């Protein structure tokens, strides 16, 4: 589920393949396009969604988690909170 904006971002070579893969998995779990993690112009609906800095911080923290079981629990927690 790669949108055109995401394809352009991935082709620019500025992101490692591993980071792209992890970001793709997080986006899939959250049911959003990967391009939503990258900076964009704010819109009216952005007040209801996480901003780029929040997404950057979340992804950076997630990437530092070394234990696969902990990462799985984090994903489950995000699913639980996103279903509300």
Buried (B, 14 or more C-beta within 10 A) or exposed (E): EEEEBBEEBBEEEEBEEEEBEBBBBBBEBBEBBBBBBBEEEEEEEEEEEBEBEEBBEBBEEBBEEEEEEEBEEBBEEBEEEEEE
